[in-house]
Amino acid sequence: MSSNPFLPPEILDYIVDLLHDNPEVLRECCLTSTSWIPRTRKHLFARIKFHTPNILQSWKDTFPDPFDSPAHHTRALAYSQSVVDATAADWIAGFSHVVRLEVTCRATPDTLTAVSFVPFHGFPPAIKYLRVVFSTLPTPEIFNLILSFPLLEDLSMATYFGEATGDDGFGGLQTAIRPQTQPTFTGSLDLFLGEGIGPVTSWLLSLPGGIHFQKLSLAWFREADAPLITALVRECSDTLESLHITLLTFGTSIQHPCPLQ
């Protein structure tokens, strides 16, 4: 099969776009005609996941030049902190159009260093959605990463382990970075923190520019966090459009689809 020379290019593009969620067929489209490759790459590489060092190394071997690779098609990038190495700043540069970033951090506070995230600070500045999944309570390095994206609107944070150490969550340390322009935080906030919502909530409430989320989805496990939950909702009361609170200890769920009065 070959592309019909009398079929307008925009029609061919439309056909490929309809197949955006079918990677197997998209790969076959790449073999159909060389003229189809650019459009299929747009969808094939729209979402990239690097969860193991081997997967990342395979990518770098296939595309040694980060600026001459399909990375510029990627809009959603997910990676594990374990794949970060000394060359992170090199390969990450090619992903210049990412708007959704997901970071999985399995390191403990003792093994996590600021260097692990420095190559990802502010990359690229267009990121609007960030999800951070970590194995222990958050550290200043994770908060510094969040603050490095000035256009960030949606924030999702989750952890299932760790030991609660107080409202600051990391021994009283403060974030090392106070950027001139902090994230707008005008989208959604999703928190699922197994060992207490206090550290993250206290940090958000301390930001000088305030928070203006329109949607809150908060899962909490300790009754001691109730005052912070109240403060978080109150802080967003002027912009809040949707509220979902779940106290998982007792299975209580509160939902407000409309702004609170």
Residue, then its C-alpha position, 0 to 999 in steps of 0.5 A: m500500500s502506498s499513499n495516494p498522491f491525489l489525497p490532500p496531506e491534511i486528509l492523511d494527517y487527519i487519518v493518522d490523528l484518528l489512530h493516536d491511541n493505537p501505537e501498533v497501527l501507528r508503527e505500521c503507518c511508518l512503514t506505509s510511506t515516508s511521508w507519514i512518518p512525521r505525523t505518526r512520530k507526533h503520536l508515537f512519541a507523545r508520551i515517554k516513560f523512563h523507569t529503568p536505566n536500561i530503557l533510558q540507555s536504549w533511548k540514548d543509544t538510538f538517539p545519541d543527539p538529543f536535538d536530533s531525536p523525536a523527543h521534541h514530539t513528547r508532551a508527557l514525560a515520566y521518569s524514575q529518580s533512579v535513572v538520573d545520572a551524570t548525563a541527565a542534563d544532556w539527554i533531557a535537553g531534547f524534551s523541549h515541549v513537555v507540559r506534563l512531567e511525572v517523577t517517581c522517587r524511590a530514594t530515601p532522604d539519606t540517599l537523595t541529593a539535590v544533584s538528582f533533580v538539578p538537571f530537571h529544574g525549570f525544564p522546560p518552563a512550559i510544564k503545567y502539570l507535575r506529579v511526584v510519587f515518592s517513597t518517603l516524606p518529601t525533602p527540600e529537593i522535591f520542593n525545589l523541583i516544584l518551584s522551578f516551574p513558573l507556569l505550573e498549574d496542576l500539582s499531584m503528590a503521593t506517598y505511601f511510606g515514611e515516618a511523620t516528623g512534624d509539620d515541616g516534614f524534614g527536620g526544620l529545613q527550608t527550601a533552598i530555592r526562592p525563585q523570583t516567579q513561583p508557580t501560578f497554582t491555578g489548576s488542581l491539587d491532588l494529595f495522597l500522603g499516607e503518613g500525614i498531609g501536614p508537611v506538604t500542606s504547611w509548605l504550600l500555605s507558606l508560599p509568599g504568592g499564595i495558592h489559587f487552586q480551582k480543584l482540590s482532591l485531598a486524602w488524609f489519614r490522621e485527624a491531627d491534619a484537620p486544621l491544615i485541611t481547613a486552612l488549605v481549603r480556606e486559602c483557595s476559597d476564592t477560586l475553588e470550584s471543586l472539592h473532594i476530601t477523603l478521610l481514609t481512616f474512617g472511609t468518610s468522603i466529602q465532595h463539593p462540585c460547586p464553589l464553597q460559599 
